[in-house]
Amino acid sequence: MKKIFENLLTGLGYTVLSGLILWGYGGGMYHAFEKHGIGDGVVSVFVPPWTFYRSIEFFWHDDFADVDWEVRLSNDLENCIYLLNYSTSEDVNTIELNNYSEKFSLEIKKYPKDKFEHLKFGTKVYIKYDSSIAVDLKDSFLNYYETGQFEYKKSNYTINLANQLEKYNLSDQIEITENSMDLLMGEIKDQSENLESKEFLKNNRKFVEMLNFRSRLILKTLKSTYFKIFNEEY
């Protein structure tokens, strides 16, 4: 009985040792090529101690150890906004949008949870900001019905959302949006002054109805794109 037990221990020891050696070579080489590049992988092939080191380093390896998260998250958030805006553009290519969204989603889902949450929250703030601008525009037209004067005013809610976006290093995106709105508002104000009030008022009512419909459609599209990026409902 004692002999059998000793044989079992010996066999188990050989099995464990063989497994460690196999992992040291195979696992170390795989990790070197996969996570540290071709140069590191080639070294691991010809320098066994380095191979064994990589097989151990595998267990504490951090894919994001050298990442500048401020820059990375700022760029990623701009990518999120690009996808949102592209999804609502007239010339959107749905296949291209889906392919890019899928690749981007697979990349960011590897991020640490707090970084992933940062992108989610920033994207949600932008969607709220975009929707709030549409509400402000509608309110400006409704105010025209009562006063006869057209003036676009940003609500405190929109201003607050813009301030939040600036904390995400998105000042450029805000500037682009506000410049576009200034151009649009200038054109609308010119029309309100050049056309007779009754004709402009009639056109306004139709425009507000269209704006309400388009705003709901855009919000639905933005939420759909959010789902494609983060794989969860808005």
Rosetta silent file (secondary structure, phi, psi, omega in degrees, C-alpha in Angstrom):
SEQUENCE: MKKIFENLLTGLGYTVLSGLILWGYGGGMYHAFEKHGIGDGVVSVFVPPWTFYRSIEFFWHDDFADVDWEVRLSNDLENCIYLLNYSTSEDVNTIELNNYSEKFSLEIKKYPKDKFEHLKFGTKVYIKYDSSIAVDLKDSFLNYYETGQFEYKKSNYTINLANQLEKYNLSDQIEITENSMDLLMGEIKDQSENLESKEFLKNNRKFVEMLNFRSRLILKTLKSTYFKIFNEEY
SCORE:     score description
SCORE:     0.000 S_00000001
   1 L     0.000  -43.260  179.422    0.000    0.000    0.000 S_00000001
   2 H   -63.242  -39.487  179.856    2.828    2.366    0.914 S_00000001
   3 H   -63.477  -40.874  178.891    4.591    1.558   -2.357 S_00000001
   4 H   -62.445  -43.082 -178.876    1.452    2.348   -4.359 S_00000001
   5 H   -63.418  -41.213  179.185    1.077    5.668   -2.563 S_00000001
   6 H   -64.813  -38.506  178.353    4.729    6.558   -3.257 S_00000001
   7 H   -65.132  -38.721  178.607    4.282    5.688   -6.922 S_00000001
   8 H   -64.393  -43.010  178.681    1.207    7.877   -7.131 S_00000001
   9 H   -63.911  -41.288  179.231    3.058   10.801   -5.583 S_00000001
  10 H   -63.310  -44.645  179.031    5.990   10.250   -7.916 S_00000001
  11 H   -63.295  -40.181  178.793    3.688   10.104  -10.944 S_00000001
  12 H   -65.032  -39.610  179.511    1.858   13.211   -9.788 S_00000001
  13 H   -63.318  -44.035  177.131    5.154   15.007   -9.294 S_00000001
  14 H   -62.244  -39.302 -179.619    6.326   14.150  -12.809 S_00000001
  15 H   -64.193  -45.515  179.832    2.973   15.273  -14.222 S_00000001
  16 H   -63.950  -44.935 -179.299    3.123   18.628  -12.416 S_00000001
  17 H   -62.680  -42.633  177.817    6.759   19.150  -13.390 S_00000001
  18 H   -61.639  -41.842  178.770    6.026   18.296  -17.028 S_00000001
  19 H   -62.438  -41.866  179.338    3.089   20.684  -17.008 S_00000001
  20 H   -64.740  -39.885  179.036    5.232   23.490  -15.589 S_00000001
  21 H   -66.162  -43.679  178.535    7.920   22.907  -18.200 S_00000001
  22 H   -61.954  -43.366  178.390    5.384   22.861  -21.011 S_00000001
  23 H   -65.827  -40.301 -179.744    3.788   26.044  -19.693 S_00000001
  24 H   -57.693  -41.397  179.593    7.194   27.633  -19.217 S_00000001
  25 H   -83.182  -59.508 -175.442    8.038   27.116  -22.879 S_00000001
  26 H   -65.641  -50.502 -178.886    4.671   27.183  -24.630 S_00000001
  27 H   -65.463  -39.243 -179.837    2.900   29.684  -22.398 S_00000001
  28 H   -64.830  -43.174  178.943    5.947   31.928  -22.148 S_00000001
  29 H   -65.353  -44.997 -179.231    6.436   32.073  -25.924 S_00000001
  30 H   -59.874  -46.413 -178.658    2.755   32.666  -26.598 S_00000001
  31 H   -64.283  -39.845 -179.567    2.579   35.466  -24.039 S_00000001
  32 H   -61.563  -47.422  179.334    5.774   37.070  -25.360 S_00000001
  33 H   -67.907  -44.249 -172.559    4.496   37.179  -28.950 S_00000001
  34 H   -70.154  -42.366 -171.742    0.910   38.065  -28.042 S_00000001
  35 H  -107.454  -17.279 -174.413    1.491   40.805  -25.469 S_00000001
  36 H  -122.492   -0.240  173.503    5.046   42.052  -26.031 S_00000001
  37 L    98.319  170.910 -175.546    5.542   41.894  -29.788 S_00000001
  38 H   -63.539  -43.124 -178.784    7.557   39.964  -32.333 S_00000001
  39 H   -58.067  -47.962  179.427   10.958   41.066  -31.009 S_00000001
  40 H   -64.190  -37.756  179.395   10.205   39.868  -27.496 S_00000001
  41 H   -64.150  -42.307  179.766    8.743   36.653  -28.898 S_00000001
  42 H   -63.303  -40.950  177.616   11.867   35.893  -30.926 S_00000001
  43 H   -60.550  -40.946 -178.816   14.023   36.409  -27.823 S_00000001
  44 H   -65.529  -26.151  179.109   11.837   33.980  -25.906 S_00000001
  45 H   -70.343  -38.102 -173.020   12.404   31.316  -28.579 S_00000001
  46 H  -103.420   -9.327 -179.569   16.208   31.417  -28.254 S_00000001
  47 L  -124.850   90.512 -176.094   16.642   32.417  -24.603 S_00000001
  48 H   -51.604  -41.920  178.983   14.886   29.852  -22.354 S_00000001
  49 H   -57.961  -37.475  178.411   15.272   31.876  -19.113 S_00000001
  50 H   -67.236  -36.589  177.787   13.416   34.745  -20.785 S_00000001
  51 H   -61.164  -45.489 -179.335   10.727   32.317  -21.922 S_00000001
  52 H   -66.950  -35.966  176.900   10.211   31.104  -18.358 S_00000001
  53 H   -61.504  -44.622  179.813   10.142   34.696  -17.098 S_00000001
  54 H   -64.653  -32.773  178.641    7.385   35.575  -19.555 S_00000001
  55 H   -67.267  -28.144  177.447    5.409   32.502  -18.476 S_00000001
  56 H   -85.201  -42.101 -179.907    5.470   33.843  -14.902 S_00000001
  57 H   -60.814  -22.913  177.523    4.985   37.509  -15.848 S_00000001
  58 L   -50.004  -36.631 -171.831    1.792   36.392  -17.598 S_00000001
  59 L   -77.455  -17.809  175.996    0.022   36.262  -14.230 S_00000001
  60 L  -121.200   10.081 -178.082    0.572   39.927  -13.355 S_00000001
  61 L   -62.093  136.815  178.209    0.755   41.396  -16.845 S_00000001
  62 L  -118.859  112.484 -178.675   -1.206   44.634  -17.301 S_00000001
  63 L   -60.690  -24.021 -171.898   -2.225   45.423  -20.897 S_00000001
  64 L  -113.184   21.119 -175.429   -2.732   49.078  -20.011 S_00000001
  65 L   -60.389  -35.476 -175.514    0.321   49.719  -17.840 S_00000001
  66 L  -103.065   13.832 -176.700    1.793   52.304  -20.253 S_00000001
  67 L   -81.756  133.054  170.056   -1.461   53.914  -21.362 S_00000001
  68 L   -85.757   97.073 -170.801   -1.973   57.652  -20.921 S_00000001
  69 H   -66.147  -29.974  178.912   -5.616   57.333  -19.923 S_00000001
  70 H   -62.541  -45.677  179.225   -6.388   61.034  -20.211 S_00000001
  71 H   -69.998  -45.235 -177.486   -5.376   61.032  -23.873 S_00000001
  72 H   -60.628  -47.757 -177.214   -6.836   57.591  -24.615 S_00000001
  73 H   -68.728  -35.162  177.317  -10.245   58.342  -23.105 S_00000001
  74 H   -62.605  -45.070  179.110  -10.408   61.758  -24.748 S_00000001
  75 H   -66.296  -41.176 -179.346   -9.750   60.179  -28.163 S_00000001
  76 H   -65.763  -37.841  179.119  -12.168   57.333  -27.496 S_00000001
  77 H   -67.543  -35.938  174.590  -14.921   59.717  -26.462 S_00000001
  78 H   -63.763  -36.917  175.571  -14.415   61.663  -29.680 S_00000001
  79 H   -63.772  -40.643  177.375  -14.793   58.352  -31.528 S_00000001
  80 H   -59.833  -45.233 -178.838  -18.062   57.728  -29.685 S_00000001
  81 H   -67.559  -37.709  176.428  -19.363   61.147  -30.704 S_00000001
  82 H   -59.348  -45.563 -179.757  -18.221   60.601  -34.276 S_00000001
  83 H   -63.921  -39.385  178.275  -20.218   57.363  -34.407 S_00000001
  84 H   -61.871  -49.705 -177.845  -23.262   59.089  -32.907 S_00000001
  85 H   -67.558  -38.192  179.340  -23.159   61.933  -35.413 S_00000001
  86 H   -64.717  -36.594 -178.433  -22.369   59.645  -38.331 S_00000001
  87 H   -65.108  -22.864 -178.823  -25.346   57.436  -37.470 S_00000001
  88 L  -103.631    0.898 -179.678  -27.702   60.412  -37.905 S_00000001
  89 L   -77.972  156.376 -177.421  -26.105   61.845  -41.056 S_00000001
  90 L   -68.816  -28.459 -177.000  -27.901   61.624  -44.381 S_00000001
  91 L  -100.200   23.834 -178.601  -25.009   59.811  -46.074 S_00000001
  92 L   -62.727  135.963  173.174  -24.552   57.154  -43.371 S_00000001
  93 L  -102.241  106.968 -172.589  -23.384   53.741  -44.571 S_00000001
  94 H   -61.013  -40.153  179.665  -25.079   51.323  -42.182 S_00000001
  95 H   -64.044  -44.900  178.844  -22.732   48.413  -42.897 S_00000001
  96 H   -62.573  -43.158  179.094  -19.691   50.607  -42.361 S_00000001
  97 H   -61.065  -46.354 -178.554  -21.200   52.021  -39.162 S_00000001
  98 H   -64.405  -41.941 -179.477  -21.977   48.565  -37.775 S_00000001
  99 H   -64.524  -45.960 -179.235  -18.520   47.201  -38.606 S_00000001
 100 H   -67.065  -41.021  179.474  -16.684   50.111  -37.034 S_00000001
 101 H   -61.563  -41.050 -179.200  -18.962   50.118  -33.983 S_00000001
 102 H   -64.587  -46.177 -179.908  -18.365   46.401  -33.440 S_00000001
 103 H   -63.408  -44.011 -179.857  -14.568   46.725  -33.652 S_00000001
 104 H   -64.741  -41.213  179.855  -14.548   49.765  -31.372 S_00000001
 105 H   -62.382  -42.614  179.963  -16.886   48.040  -28.890 S_00000001
 106 H   -63.458  -33.426 -178.857  -14.653   44.950  -28.700 S_00000001
 107 H   -72.554  -48.647 -173.398  -11.666   47.187  -27.964 S_00000001
 108 H   -77.262  -19.773  179.646  -13.133   49.316  -25.189 S_00000001
 109 L   -71.255  -12.065  175.445  -14.882   46.452  -23.387 S_00000001
 110 L   -80.891  -12.482 -175.420  -11.378   45.243  -22.388 S_00000001
 111 L   -65.741  156.258  170.275  -10.843   48.467  -20.441 S_00000001
 112 L   -56.847  150.717 -171.767  -10.889   48.594  -16.642 S_00000001
 113 H   -55.787  -41.758 -176.544  -14.421   49.102  -15.373 S_00000001
 114 H   -67.320  -32.374  178.262  -13.938   52.721  -14.278 S_00000001
 115 H   -72.244  -40.371  177.994  -12.550   53.702  -17.702 S_00000001
 116 H   -63.022  -42.377  178.358  -15.398   51.956  -19.493 S_00000001
 117 H   -64.540  -35.610  177.640  -17.920   53.720  -17.244 S_00000001
 118 H   -58.649  -45.656  179.243  -16.224   57.037  -18.003 S_00000001
 119 H   -65.865  -41.279  179.614  -16.884   56.553  -21.721 S_00000001
 120 H   -61.379  -47.892 -176.445  -20.469   55.484  -21.117 S_00000001
 121 H   -67.072  -42.551  178.781  -21.293   58.483  -18.952 S_00000001
 122 H   -61.660  -39.067  178.662  -19.589   60.975  -21.282 S_00000001
 123 H   -66.811  -39.907  178.009  -21.488   59.564  -24.265 S_00000001
 124 H   -63.805  -39.479  178.565  -24.781   59.809  -22.378 S_00000001
 125 H   -62.424  -40.726 -179.914  -24.057   63.447  -21.518 S_00000001
 126 H   -65.448  -40.558  178.471  -23.460   64.201  -25.200 S_00000001
 127 H   -62.438  -41.984  177.331  -26.730   62.552  -26.214 S_00000001
 128 H   -63.651  -40.242  179.626  -28.559   64.626  -23.595 S_00000001
 129 H   -62.633  -46.244  179.359  -26.765   67.746  -24.845 S_00000001
 130 H   -61.545  -42.661 -179.885  -27.768   67.074  -28.440 S_00000001
 131 H   -69.093  -36.097 -179.206  -31.391   66.461  -27.447 S_00000001
 132 H   -67.149  -35.695  176.835  -31.485   69.550  -25.225 S_00000001
 133 H   -61.843  -41.032  178.584  -30.376   71.774  -28.121 S_00000001
 134 H   -62.981  -38.239  177.618  -33.322   70.468  -30.162 S_00000001
 135 H   -65.703  -42.184  178.210  -35.668   71.339  -27.303 S_00000001
 136 H   -60.633  -40.404  179.832  -34.183   74.839  -27.083 S_00000001
 137 H   -64.350  -44.688  178.772  -34.722   75.310  -30.797 S_00000001
 138 H   -61.649  -43.191 -179.741  -38.348   74.212  -30.552 S_00000001
 139 H   -64.025  -32.490  178.591  -38.926   76.538  -27.577 S_00000001
 140 H   -65.319  -38.698  177.475  -37.462   79.424  -29.568 S_00000001
 141 H   -70.420  -39.651  178.450  -40.056   78.891  -32.289 S_00000001
 142 H   -63.840  -36.589  177.775  -42.866   78.563  -29.775 S_00000001
 143 H   -66.874  -31.339  178.105  -41.739   81.835  -28.205 S_00000001
 144 H   -63.666  -35.716  179.260  -41.908   83.436  -31.637 S_00000001
 145 H   -59.345  -34.829 -174.957  -45.598   82.597  -31.819 S_00000001
 146 H   -87.489  -35.465 -173.217  -46.182   84.639  -28.671 S_00000001
 147 H  -106.514  -22.133 -176.382  -43.811   87.575  -29.171 S_00000001
 148 L    79.867    1.890  178.500  -43.330   87.852  -32.930 S_00000001
 149 L  -117.869  129.285  179.318  -39.579   88.029  -32.342 S_00000001
 150 L   -95.803  124.441  177.896  -37.281   85.113  -33.112 S_00000001
 151 L  -149.119  123.679  179.894  -34.365   84.636  -30.712 S_00000001
 152 L   -85.766  126.239  178.511  -32.544   81.406  -29.966 S_00000001
 153 L  -126.891  133.267  174.989  -31.732   80.943  -26.289 S_00000001
 154 L   -81.716  134.926  178.467  -29.863   78.093  -24.680 S_00000001
 155 L   -73.890  162.204  176.181  -31.538   76.740  -21.586 S_00000001
 156 H   -60.785  -32.911  179.507  -29.701   76.429  -18.288 S_00000001
 157 H   -64.146  -44.048  177.955  -29.919   72.664  -18.756 S_00000001
 158 H   -63.589  -43.401  178.848  -28.085   72.875  -22.097 S_00000001
 159 H   -61.223  -42.165  179.065  -25.452   75.183  -20.606 S_00000001
 160 H   -63.571  -41.127  178.607  -24.943   72.794  -17.698 S_00000001
 161 H   -65.503  -38.836  177.670  -24.523   69.837  -20.058 S_00000001
 162 H   -62.698  -39.408  177.685  -22.008   71.820  -22.140 S_00000001
 163 H   -64.087  -38.286  177.383  -20.014   72.516  -18.967 S_00000001
 164 H   -64.342  -40.914 -179.523  -20.012   68.807  -18.171 S_00000001
 165 H   -65.187  -33.195  178.604  -18.733   67.998  -21.662 S_00000001
 166 H   -63.340  -30.379  177.882  -15.863   70.462  -21.242 S_00000001
 167 L   -69.429  -17.576  176.772  -14.696   68.372  -18.293 S_00000001
 168 L   -96.609   16.459  179.879  -14.370   65.510  -20.773 S_00000001
 169 L    60.734   40.425 -178.567  -12.043   67.615  -22.973 S_00000001
 170 L  -114.190   31.023 -179.424  -14.754   68.052  -25.599 S_00000001
 171 H   -60.182  -36.955 -179.902  -14.551   71.814  -26.010 S_00000001
 172 H   -63.814  -41.163  178.889  -13.884   71.414  -29.737 S_00000001
 173 H   -64.272  -40.326  178.575  -17.061   69.368  -30.201 S_00000001
 174 H   -64.478  -42.479 -179.619  -19.090   71.981  -28.330 S_00000001
 175 H   -62.459  -42.146  178.075  -17.599   74.762  -30.452 S_00000001
 176 H   -60.870  -45.367 -179.516  -18.470   72.924  -33.678 S_00000001
 177 H   -64.033  -44.513 -177.353  -22.053   72.393  -32.520 S_00000001
 178 H   -69.100  -36.294  176.644  -22.504   75.982  -31.362 S_00000001
 179 H   -64.563  -39.853  177.959  -21.042   77.411  -34.583 S_00000001
 180 H   -64.322  -41.056  179.068  -23.447   75.275  -36.606 S_00000001
 181 H   -66.915  -37.664  179.199  -26.354   76.467  -34.495 S_00000001
 182 H   -62.107  -42.067  178.617  -25.273   80.111  -34.893 S_00000001
 183 H   -63.822  -45.394 -179.858  -25.290   79.738  -38.679 S_00000001
 184 H   -63.078  -43.349 -178.644  -28.702   78.062  -38.630 S_00000001
 185 H   -66.770  -34.702  177.796  -30.157   80.656  -36.277 S_00000001
 186 H   -64.112  -42.058  178.923  -28.803   83.484  -38.416 S_00000001
 187 H   -64.924  -43.010 -178.976  -30.530   82.063  -41.502 S_00000001
 188 H   -67.110  -39.341  179.976  -33.814   81.565  -39.640 S_00000001
 189 H   -65.484  -38.633  177.293  -33.712   85.058  -38.147 S_00000001
 190 H   -61.378  -41.543  179.148  -33.136   86.563  -41.584 S_00000001
 191 H   -65.027  -39.116 -178.077  -36.193   84.717  -42.890 S_00000001
 192 H   -66.846  -26.988 -178.986  -38.295   85.881  -39.955 S_00000001
 193 H   -89.196  -28.833 -175.857  -37.392   89.499  -40.711 S_00000001
 194 H   -88.269  -28.919 -179.476  -37.694   89.350  -44.506 S_00000001
 195 L   -92.288  156.218  175.970  -40.956   87.434  -44.813 S_00000001
 196 L   -65.429  145.060 -173.476  -44.351   88.700  -43.763 S_00000001
 197 H   -54.591  -43.826 -176.048  -45.226   87.560  -40.260 S_00000001
 198 H   -64.434  -42.149 -178.986  -48.254   85.491  -41.246 S_00000001
 199 H   -66.697  -43.464 -179.959  -46.364   83.548  -43.901 S_00000001
 200 H   -66.718  -38.590  179.003  -43.384   82.923  -41.622 S_00000001
 201 H   -62.154  -41.313  178.788  -45.673   81.961  -38.746 S_00000001
 202 H   -63.308  -44.125  178.408  -47.418   79.402  -40.969 S_00000001
 203 H   -65.643  -35.023  178.664  -44.064   77.972  -42.041 S_00000001
 204 H   -60.278  -45.072 -177.476  -42.922   77.961  -38.428 S_00000001
 205 H   -60.644  -41.579  178.035  -45.803   75.764  -37.311 S_00000001
 206 H   -67.183  -37.944 -178.698  -44.940   73.216  -39.971 S_00000001
 207 H   -65.992  -40.795  179.931  -41.269   73.444  -39.074 S_00000001
 208 H   -64.634  -40.462  176.754  -41.929   72.810  -35.386 S_00000001
 209 H   -61.250  -43.567  178.423  -44.000   69.748  -36.216 S_00000001
 210 H   -65.926  -39.515 -179.120  -41.179   68.482  -38.420 S_00000001
 211 H   -63.708  -42.705  178.216  -38.609   69.339  -35.763 S_00000001
 212 H   -59.802  -45.083 -179.242  -40.482   67.364  -33.105 S_00000001
 213 H   -64.829  -46.498 -177.810  -40.663   64.339  -35.377 S_00000001
 214 H   -65.974  -36.728  179.466  -37.016   64.577  -36.427 S_00000001
 215 H   -62.774  -42.558  178.364  -35.853   65.059  -32.829 S_00000001
 216 H   -65.219  -39.947  179.817  -37.593   61.872  -31.739 S_00000001
 217 H   -65.945  -43.246  179.615  -36.135   60.009  -34.709 S_00000001
 218 H   -64.721  -43.033  179.521  -32.611   61.277  -34.041 S_00000001
 219 H   -61.339  -40.502  177.435  -32.825   60.409  -30.349 S_00000001
 220 H   -61.735  -42.069  179.261  -33.947   56.886  -31.241 S_00000001
 221 H   -66.574  -41.338  179.247  -30.987   56.542  -33.629 S_00000001
 222 H   -63.025  -41.004  178.455  -28.529   57.869  -31.041 S_00000001
 223 H   -65.635  -36.995  177.874  -29.777   55.383  -28.469 S_00000001
 224 H   -64.689  -41.830  178.697  -29.430   52.584  -31.013 S_00000001
 225 H   -67.630  -37.416  175.609  -25.826   53.609  -31.727 S_00000001
 226 H   -57.679  -42.496  178.903  -25.128   53.807  -27.996 S_00000001
 227 H   -63.028  -39.535 -179.883  -26.258   50.185  -27.738 S_00000001
 228 H   -65.120  -33.848 -177.852  -23.921   49.180  -30.574 S_00000001
 229 H   -78.061  -45.669 -171.734  -20.983   50.800  -28.827 S_00000001
 230 H  -108.306   -2.533  177.127  -21.567   49.663  -25.243 S_00000001
 231 L    58.418   37.990  173.699  -23.781   46.610  -25.763 S_00000001
 232 L  -156.379  157.584 -178.413  -26.413   47.848  -23.322 S_00000001
 233 L   -66.528  148.282  178.278  -29.534   49.979  -23.446 S_00000001
 234 L   -63.940    0.000    0.000  -29.169   53.733  -23.097 S_00000001
